[in-house]
């Protein structure tokens, strides 16, 4: 029997891109492994949003999949909170892993430390290491950290961890093609570029019926953090769009308080903040939207990323408003029709383009066929199992 250790900080029923990516990938990988082999998933109890609570079993088995969920300290996505949470995860993974012998270690990571944990576990098991990299954490921290003192202390440490982790991997999958230049210095691993994709619940959707709203509804769903920078554009744009457009912001995160303060200060009646909801409830909000909104803050690191939300939103027949730069901007312009693309934080460009826009809907059939998650997962799983001895 062959056994794969699968590490992901987020997994179902949590609400985030990491969970939506890893849950179907685990199921496809288990299918390709077959009943005579085993997939051990070590993840956390749902914790992405402090305002979203859902119960999940600490341990469950689904065929040849064994899932261990670790309880971590409550957090509000702050930097120190995340360190304490990961430390709890790190300790528990070592404890659980003693029960098994692994032939391959797989780690899906956005904040580097899950990748580093995968590196440690692969060394202990003397097994190949396959990494799925969803973000360049050190690069992001360079932009997000405001304190020069913190940068001096933390960035060299992150670079050291990063070098040790990436230079010893057998294979690295980069979720965005924009990451490729950054990883050129790590020559040992083989590379693939399996991106995020469109989940089955977003395939074969009903035709839109929301175009007759007098006040057009703009929906954003996801994290409300410094990285998304909603506080830099939504209140300012909403003020100029009063009486014509309303924003519905669904989610939570470290910058939600700042966004709420601006909404209150500017006395905006056309911006609604809603706590995270289950995916089934989210689909109802999507159905009643006229526009979808996507935004990243104006940081150099974000010019390399490809937000997973693009794939979810582009499966609908509705227009997308995207404040992104770099690789994401290029990707949208080349692959996603019926979009308004503007530079991050550029309120005037966003508002002027939106006011000139002639409303239209239409499914992006070619995009859906090309980026269906089930197809991507099948290819990626096939790539993973080739590393089993």
PyMOL commands that set and color helices and strands:
alter all, ss='L'
color gray80, all
select helices_A, chain A and resi 17-33+79-97+113-125+137-144+148-166+177-185+200-202+230-232+234-240+256-265+279-287+300-303+309-314+326-335+347-356+365-370+373-385
alter helices_A, ss='H'
color red, helices_A
select strands_A, chain A and resi 3-8+38-44+59-62+65-70+104-109+128-133+171-174+190-192+216-223+245-252+271-274+291-295+319-323+339-342
alter strands_A, ss='S'
color yellow, strands_A
deselect
rebuild
show_as cartoon
